[in-house]
Amino acid sequence: MYFVYILECADKTFYTGSTIDLEKRLHKHNNLKSGAHYTKIRRPVILKYFEKLGTYTEVRAREGEIKRLSREEKIKLIKINNGKIRSS
């Protein structure tokens, strides 16, 4: 199982990533030096959205799709799916 996710950083920007262990990755983003540089300098981060996908290929493709969305489109995606887990 793979996850694609959107984080909201302390400066209200969004970060999109993918992982096989969402809880562990979120911990890294907020606490460790091994988190992404972008989030490391914008802590704390909050998980706003995630999707479960079946394969690495699917998760990387979906991550690219989400990264290409405008800020407004990402906000809409988050609002539409607030509190829901999306599985493909």
Secondary structure, 3 states (H helix, E strand, C coil): CEEEEEEECCCCCEEEEEECCHHHHHHHHHHCCCCCHHHHCCCCCEEEEEEEECCHHHHHHHHHHHHCCCHHHHHHHHHHCCCCCEEC
